[in-house]
């Protein structure tokens, strides 16, 4: 048995919905199940947890949780599960909710390595919340407590089912940095379900694209984010790529961070990470313009030399997708068809990519 992989195969029906999912993923890092609402992401996650039973098989490292002749019930699987709505005990304080998780972990078969409670409390920013009751927590705070409780149950696998889906944008922005810290520092493999490409791009190492109960694509996050931008499942507004680099300096006065890449420096809103730290930056195609010469006296901070790789015309929208090479990294620009023709862009042209804004998207 492969001790560092999750190998899953489920085939059957849940009500009128058919599932035929077959995949093998590392037992490490963050794997995202991505797809539109109703695609079967949560159903597959529930099969992993044992909450939904379909014919098939499942092995997690050296543990066989499901075979044709055996099915490990959910309460005996060493998993942590955080739902869209944090299921906290309303009569217990945050501290006592965490106590419950630790006591439960001692009774679980095959539980993972104990996690230092103080580390989890600090990673998820819970120190000042420990005495509070769940009714006195914001949505983002409840989710953080729910994730901490799931981790303190000593899981071999942490399952997060759209944990940000019920939060407004402000609450999402509040909790995402904590999830960044968690995915970077935790040794517990995470499977993260979301229909939000921004979340997936920021948090995941590997992406499984789910459609109609099937896995229709799988690959590293940087490759899949670009590929997903060409599919109907992601709007043209959200087409994007991930760029990687290293932090070289911080300008605290102007709240900017400089990131070094192969072909130049990229300016980002300030990132609270040390110099030389490797980072991943998400750039939307709609935020990239193209110039034949480097412009002067312009507010755009990021002007990088690039080579045109391919131009794809979308007659229906009167636009074009232009793939660019940035010293070995890929960038995409969505421009009007009129601009494509006026600039006479062709593969091999040397141009300048003008990146209007960027989003810090993780490790």
C-alpha positions in Angstrom: 0.0 0.0 0.0 1.3 3.5 -0.9 1.8 5.2 2.4 2.1 8.8 1.1 -1.0 8.9 -1.2 -4.8 9.1 -1.0 -6.3 6.7 -3.6 -10.0 7.0 -4.0 -12.7 5.5 -6.3 -16.4 6.1 -5.9 -19.2 5.2 -8.3 -22.9 5.4 -7.6 -25.9 7.6 -7.2 -27.0 9.9 -4.4 -30.6 10.6 -5.1 -30.7 11.4 -8.8 -27.0 12.6 -8.8 -24.4 10.3 -10.3 -20.8 10.2 -9.0 -18.0 8.5 -10.9 -14.8 9.9 -9.2 -11.4 8.2 -9.5 -8.3 10.0 -8.3 -4.9 9.7 -6.6 -3.4 12.6 -4.7 -0.5 13.2 -2.3 -1.1 12.8 1.4 0.4 16.2 2.0 -0.2 19.9 1.3 -3.6 21.4 0.3 -5.7 19.8 -2.4 -8.7 21.7 -3.7 -11.9 20.2 -5.1 -13.0 23.0 -7.4 -16.1 23.4 -9.5 -19.4 25.2 -9.7 -22.3 24.7 -7.2 -23.9 21.3 -7.8 -20.8 19.7 -9.4 -20.4 17.1 -6.7 -17.5 18.5 -4.7 -19.2 18.1 -1.3 -20.6 14.7 -2.2 -17.0 13.5 -2.9 -15.8 15.1 0.3 -18.5 13.3 2.3 -17.5 10.0 0.7 -13.9 10.6 1.9 -15.3 11.3 5.4 -17.6 8.2 5.3 -20.7 10.4 5.7 -22.0 9.3 2.3 -21.5 5.6 1.4 -21.1 4.8 -2.3 -19.6 1.6 -3.9 -15.8 2.0 -4.3 -12.6 2.0 -2.4 -10.5 4.5 -0.4 -7.0 4.2 1.1 -5.4 7.0 3.1 -1.7 6.3 3.5 -1.5 2.8 5.1 -5.1 2.8 6.2 -7.8 1.2 4.1 -11.0 3.0 5.0 -13.1 1.4 2.3 -12.8 -1.8 0.2 -15.5 -4.0 -1.5 -15.7 -5.9 1.8 -15.0 -3.3 4.4 -16.3 0.2 5.4 -14.8 2.2 8.3 -17.6 4.3 9.8 -17.1 8.0 10.0 -16.5 8.2 13.8 -13.6 5.7 13.5 -11.9 7.6 10.7 -9.1 10.0 12.0 -10.4 13.0 10.1 -11.1 16.6 11.0 -14.2 18.1 9.3 -15.1 21.8 9.2 -18.4 22.6 7.5 -19.8 25.8 5.9 -21.3 26.7 9.3 -19.0 26.0 12.3 -20.8 23.4 14.4 -19.7 24.7 17.8 -21.3 23.6 21.1 -23.3 26.8 22.0 -23.2 26.1 25.8 -19.4 25.8 25.9 -16.8 28.6 25.7 -14.2 28.6 22.9 -11.7 27.1 25.4 -14.1 24.3 26.4 -14.9 23.6 22.7 -11.2 23.0 22.2 -11.0 20.9 25.3 -13.7 18.6 23.9 -11.7 18.0 20.7 -8.6 17.1 22.6 -10.5 14.6 24.9 -12.2 13.1 21.8 -8.8 12.6 20.0 -7.6 10.3 22.8 -10.3 7.9 22.0 -9.8 7.8 18.2 -8.3 4.8 16.5 -5.3 5.6 14.2 -5.3 9.2 15.2 -2.5 11.4 13.8 0.4 13.0 15.6 -0.7 15.3 18.5 -0.6 19.0 17.6 0.5 21.6 20.1 -2.6 23.4 21.2 -0.8 26.7 21.8 0.5 26.6 18.3 -2.9 26.1 16.7 -4.4 28.9 19.0 -1.7 31.3 17.9 -1.8 30.3 14.2 -5.6 30.9 14.0 -5.5 34.0 16.2 -7.7 32.6 19.0 -5.9 33.7 22.2 -8.2 36.7 22.9 -11.3 34.6 22.1 -10.8 31.7 24.5 -13.2 32.9 27.2 -16.0 33.9 24.8 -19.1 31.9 24.0 -19.9 31.0 20.4 -22.9 33.4 20.3 -20.4 36.3 20.9 -18.2 35.4 17.9 -18.3 36.8 14.4 -18.8 34.4 11.4 -15.1 34.4 10.7 -14.2 33.8 14.3 -16.5 30.9 14.6 -15.0 29.3 11.5 -11.5 29.7 12.9 -12.6 28.0 16.1 -14.2 25.2 14.1 -11.0 24.6 12.2 -8.9 24.7 15.4 -11.3 22.1 17.0 -11.0 19.9 13.9 -7.2 20.0 14.1 -7.1 19.3 17.8 -8.9 16.0 17.2 -5.5 14.7 15.8 -6.7 14.1 12.3 -4.7 12.2 9.6 -6.7 14.3 7.1 -8.5 17.7 7.4 -11.6 18.3 5.3 -12.8 21.8 4.8 -16.2 22.1 3.0 -16.5 25.7 1.7 -15.5 27.2 5.1 -15.8 30.8 3.7 -19.1 30.3 1.7 -21.3 31.9 4.3 -19.1 34.9 5.0 -19.2 38.4 3.6 -16.2 39.8 1.7 -14.9 41.6 4.8 -15.1 38.4 6.9 -13.4 36.4 4.1 -10.5 38.9 4.0 -10.2 38.6 7.8 -9.9 34.8 7.8 -7.8 34.2 4.7 -4.5 35.2 6.3 -5.1 32.7 9.1 -5.8 30.0 6.6 -2.5 31.0 4.8 -0.7 30.5 8.1 -2.4 27.2 8.7 -1.7 25.7 5.3 1.9 26.8 5.5 2.7 25.7 9.1 0.4 22.6 9.5 1.7 19.1 8.6 -1.9 17.8 8.3 -3.0 17.2 4.7 -6.0 19.4 3.8 -8.7 18.8 1.2 -10.4 22.1 0.6 -13.8 22.4 -1.3 -14.6 25.7 -3.0 -16.3 27.2 -6.0 -14.3 30.4 -5.6 -11.2 30.4 -7.9 -9.6 33.2 -5.8 -9.7 31.0 -2.6 -8.4 28.0 -4.5 -5.6 29.9 -6.2 -4.5 31.4 -2.8 -4.6 28.3 -0.7 -4.0 25.1 -2.8 -1.0 23.2 -4.0 -3.0 20.8 -6.2 -6.4 21.3 -7.9 -9.0 18.7 -8.8 -11.6 20.2 -11.2 -15.0 18.6 -10.6 -17.9 18.5 -13.0 -21.0 16.4 -12.9 -19.6 14.1 -10.2 -16.4 13.4 -12.1 -12.8 14.6 -11.9 -12.3 16.3 -15.2 -8.9 17.9 -14.6 -6.0 17.6 -12.1 -2.7 19.4 -11.8 -0.6 21.8 -9.8 -2.3 25.0 -8.8 -0.3 27.3 -11.0 -1.1 25.2 -14.1 -4.7 24.6 -13.3 -5.6 28.3 -12.4 -4.5 29.3 -16.0 -6.3 26.3 -17.5 -9.5 27.0 -15.6 -9.6 30.5 -16.9 -10.3 29.0 -20.4 -13.2 26.9 -19.2 -16.8 27.9 -18.9 -16.7 27.2 -15.2 -14.7 30.4 -14.5 -16.0 33.7 -15.8 -13.9 35.8 -18.1 -13.8 38.3 -15.3 -11.7 35.9 -13.2 -9.2 34.5 -15.8 -5.9 34.5 -14.1 -2.4 33.0 -13.6 -0.1 32.5 -10.6 3.3 34.1 -10.6 6.0 33.1 -8.1 8.9 35.2 -6.8 10.8 36.1 -3.7 10.3 39.2 -1.4 13.2 41.6 -1.8 12.1 44.7 0.2 9.2 46.4 2.0 8.2 50.1 1.6 6.2 50.6 4.8 5.6 54.2 4.1 3.8 53.5 0.9 2.5 50.0 2.0 4.2 48.2 -0.9 6.3 45.0 -1.2 8.8 44.4 -3.9 9.0 40.9 -5.3 11.8 39.6 -7.5 11.1 37.5 -10.6 13.3 36.2 -13.4 12.6 39.3 -15.6 12.2 42.1 -13.1 10.6 43.4 -10.0 6.9 43.2 -9.2 5.2 45.6 -6.7 2.4 44.3 -4.6 0.4 45.7 -1.7 2.5 45.1 1.4 2.9 41.4 2.4 3.5 40.6 6.0 6.3 38.1 5.3 10.1 38.3 5.7 12.7 39.2 3.0 13.6 36.3 0.8 10.3 34.5 1.5 8.9 32.7 -1.6 5.4 34.0 -2.5 2.7 33.3 -5.0 0.9 36.2 -6.7 -2.4 36.0 -8.6 -2.8 38.2 -11.6 -6.1 38.5 -13.5 -6.1 38.7 -17.2 -8.4 41.7 -17.0 -5.7 43.6 -15.0 -3.0 43.2 -17.7 -2.5 45.7 -20.6 0.0 45.5 -23.4 2.3 48.2 -24.8 4.8 48.0 -27.7 7.1 50.5 -25.8 7.7 51.0 -22.1 5.4 53.9 -21.2 6.6 56.8 -19.1 4.8 59.0 -16.5 2.1 56.4 -15.7 0.5 55.3 -12.5 0.8 51.6 -13.2 3.8 50.3 -11.1 4.4 47.0 -12.8 5.8 47.2 -16.3 7.6 44.0 -17.3 9.2 42.9 -20.6 7.4 40.0 -22.2 7.1 37.9 -25.3 3.8 37.1 -27.1 3.3 33.4 -27.2 -0.2 33.0 -28.6 -3.2 35.1 -29.5 -6.7 33.6 -29.2 -9.6 35.5 -30.6 -13.1 35.4 -29.1 -15.4 36.8 -31.8 -18.5 36.4 -29.6 -17.2 39.0 -27.1 -15.0 41.0 -29.4 -12.0 40.3 -27.3 -8.7 38.4 -27.4 -6.7 36.3 -24.9 -3.0 37.0 -25.3 -0.6 34.5 -23.7 2.8 36.1 -22.7 6.1 34.7 -21.5 7.7 36.5 -18.6 11.1 34.9 -18.4 9.7 31.4 -18.1 6.5 32.2 -16.3 3.2 32.6 -18.1 0.9 35.6 -18.0 -2.4 36.3 -19.8 -4.0 39.5 -20.9 -7.6 39.9 -22.1 -7.7 42.9 -24.5 -10.2 44.0 -27.1 -10.0 42.7 -30.6 -9.6 46.3 -31.8 -6.5 46.6 -29.6 -5.1 43.3 -30.9 -5.4 44.5 -34.4 -4.1 48.0 -33.8 -1.0 46.7 -32.1 -0.7 43.9 -34.7 0.3 41.4 -32.0 1.8 38.2 -33.2 3.6 35.3 -31.6 7.3 36.3 -31.0 6.6 40.0 -30.6 8.6 41.7 -27.8 6.2 43.8 -25.8 5.7 45.2 -22.3 3.1 43.8 -19.9 1.4 46.5 -17.8 0.0 44.9 -14.6 -2.6 47.2 -13.1 -3.0 45.3 -9.8 -2.1 42.1 -8.2 -3.4 40.0 -5.4 -1.2 38.3 -2.9 -2.3 34.7 -3.1 -0.3 32.6 -0.7 2.9 30.7 -0.1 
